[in-house]
Amino acid sequence: MELEIHVIHYLVISTIMMFCGIYGFFTRKNLLALLISVELMLNATNINFAVFNRYLFPDHLEGHFFSLFGIAIAAAETAVAIAIIINVYRNVKQILTDDITDLKG
């Protein structure tokens, strides 16, 4: 007996990941938690790229290439964001979003 996973299962997981990322982005004040929330949202879109490619165009790899490109963009975004967070921590000694407004001026 073969267990088949349908598109809806992947879409449910992707939707849960997306809403967890959105919820975390709007409710957290820690910059690292915000970064993790953005990564959750990006991974949800990468799952959608791969799933829709598999079920709509099984002989092509465009969705997988988009996913790989999204992973590369996410890695670059994470490196830049962590560098910014380190500089904020050096200046303010906190990584809360409320304290970043102190850098204005």
Secondary structure, 3 states (H helix, E strand, C coil): CCCCCCHHHHHHHHHHHHHHHHHHHHHCCEHHHHHHHHHHHHHHHHHHHHHHHHHHCCCCCHHHHHHHHHHHHHHHHHHHHHHHHHHHHHHHCCCEHHHHHHHCC
